[in-house]
Amino acid sequence: MTNEKTTLKSRLKVSGWLAPAARCTFPLLLATAALPAMAANRVYVANQIDNTVSVIDAASNQVTATVPVGTFPAGVAVSPSGKRVYVANANDNTVSVLDANTNTAVALIAVPSTPVAVVVSPDGATVYVANANDGSVSVIDAATYSVVASVPVGAVPFSMAVNPSGSRVYVGNSGDNTVSVIDARTRKVVASVPVGATPFGLDVGPLGARLYVANVASNNVSVIDTFSNKVVATLPAGSGADAVATSPIGLPLYVSNFGDGTVSVVNPLDKKLLATVPVGSSPSSLTVSAKSGRVYVANADSNTVSVINPFTNKVIATVPVGSVPSAIATQPE
């Protein structure tokens, strides 16, 4: 798989890694016994080549709307209220703001070069956007849709997460293999944590004590203690581990493996691999429903979303979406 890892990393180079006309398939993006069987309301999928967002009704596992956005959408996030959807458009340097009730665009926000990831603060007041070719994070006021600050981070920031209190924003820098820790109040980087090779995916545990980092070229997950800002464990994953998500109660952990078309189910406590779930080709992002615990996986080369039952670790539905789905998010319940 050495060639695959090299290819993935080479696509992140500042010069020419986002050719507008090219078909690009780079990845971007619980113990379940107590979870109810209900599904999330909606799932949003950014389709890079179609320049659209597919809206999936999670009860029926059917696409109910397809919303045009900017060019090469690479990241998607939903506000805590579920009323707004934010889409990072990598090739036209904008963020589309969608009304979740009408599935229409209500604003377009200009940001610096190559926005590829977006997250929203827990109170919904602030939106953070990682700009890969600018080495920065844009801070957006969600009320005015205006950029109010820019925070310099590491090289080629490619993924983000925010802790449950909203006090910290974490940025995975795929160009220098670090995670930048931003103080949300001062909007300054307070720590830089070395992790594995090419960090592509981040997620914070439900209590905020652990940050999980999927390292695509190391085929593993770094576990960061968020109090000490140090790596305290390394977890197994498959080939090209590019995205990670926790269940609502913090374990197990789910990792999408771009290189081998699987999702690893990992117990972060004993570092054991619990299951390997085959999904579509080149899974590039995944998310977990806070209500049902179901795992939704965007398969970039299959143009589908796989739905995994957390009780059985089996795919229970495969949903066709747009061309090269690269990022996925669930509507909060």
GIHU-V20694 format. One record per pair of residues at least 24 apart in sequence whose C-alpha atoms are under 6 Angstrom apart, sorted by the first residue. I is the first residue (numbers start at 1). J is the second residue. D is the distance in Angstrom with one decimal. If there is no record, write none. Layout:
BEGIN
i/j/d
I/J/D
I/J/D
END
This chain:
BEGIN
i/j/d
5/217/5.3
14/133/5.9
27/284/4.1
29/201/5.8
29/285/5.0
29/327/5.1
30/247/4.5
30/249/5.1
30/250/5.0
30/251/3.1
30/252/4.1
31/251/5.3
31/252/5.7
35/292/6.0
36/292/5.5
37/292/5.4
38/292/4.9
39/292/4.9
40/289/5.6
42/330/6.0
42/331/5.3
43/329/5.8
43/330/4.4
44/328/5.6
44/329/5.3
45/327/5.8
45/328/4.5
46/73/5.7
46/325/5.5
46/326/5.8
46/327/5.2
47/322/5.3
47/323/5.5
47/324/5.3
47/325/4.1
48/72/4.4
48/73/5.0
48/324/5.4
49/323/5.4
49/324/6.0
50/323/5.5
74/116/4.9
75/116/5.3
75/117/4.4
75/118/5.8
75/327/5.2
77/119/5.6
77/329/5.7
78/331/6.0
79/124/5.6
80/124/5.8
80/332/6.0
82/331/5.5
82/332/5.7
88/115/5.5
88/116/5.6
90/114/4.4
90/115/4.7
90/116/5.5
117/159/5.5
121/166/5.5
122/166/5.7
130/157/5.8
132/156/4.4
132/157/4.8
132/158/5.9
159/200/5.9
159/201/5.5
160/202/5.9
161/202/5.9
161/203/5.6
163/208/5.4
164/208/5.9
172/199/5.6
174/198/4.4
174/199/5.0
200/242/5.0
201/242/5.5
201/243/4.1
201/244/5.7
203/245/5.6
205/250/5.5
206/250/5.7
214/241/5.6
214/242/5.4
214/243/5.5
214/244/5.9
215/241/5.7
216/240/4.3
216/241/4.4
216/242/4.8
235/271/5.5
237/264/5.8
243/285/5.4
245/287/5.9
248/290/5.2
256/283/5.9
258/282/4.4
258/283/4.9
258/284/5.8
284/326/5.5
285/327/5.3
287/329/5.9
298/325/5.7
300/324/4.3
300/325/4.8
300/326/5.8
END
